[in-house]
């Protein structure tokens, strides 16, 4: 997942939010990190450099369910770039709010709204695959990745 490797992490703790509260942060990498922290409770840096797709670059066969989340996120960003030429989903800031542990993407340009939805989907995927997260795949060298890269498009 290109770009969120620059994530500086999320605040160490947050009290649960009740109601709809706007999140006021700048930059997609930080926003994505906030979503990951909210959904998984993990430091978002735990996903940077994970497997063959989480972090900069990405290729070959995903190693596990978490790595498949990152592959899907890469695909989502790729589709967004085709849909909205000139959009850089890695850098665009977007509006979102939270209601408890739910993420609600807000208004904005097509680029902003879909980038938010891509990040939200990845954070939710990380939550679903939390129990299969494997520390052995942290800081995994892309040189160790094998096989062919799966298509983003299903036939």
C-alpha positions, 0 to 999 in steps of 0.5 A: 500500500503505497504511502501509508508507510509514512504514518507517524501513528495514532495517539496512544489512547482515545476515549470512546466517542459517543455520537457523531464527532468530526475528526480533524486531522491532515493527510491521508496517511495519518487518517488511515492510521487513525482508522486502523487504530480505531478498528484494530486497537493496534499501532498502525505501524504494525501493518507497514511492511507487513507481508508482500502488500502492506507498505510501499510497493507490493507484488507477488502472492499475498501471504495471509488474510491480512496481506490480502486486505492490503492487496485489496486496498492497493486495488481500491486505490488503483481503481480510484486513480482510473476513475478520477484522473489526477487523484493521488489517494495516498496524499489526499485528505478527506473528511470522516467522522466516527460513531463509536467504532463505526467510520462514516466517510464525509462529503468531498470530491470523488477522490476524497470520498473514495479514498476514505472508503478505500481506507475504511474498507482496509481498516475493517478488513484488518479488524476481521483478520486480526486473529490471523495477524502473524508477527513473522510477516512484519517487516517482510522483505519484498524479495521473499515474496513468490508467485504471481500477483493476483488480479484486482479484477475478478472474471 
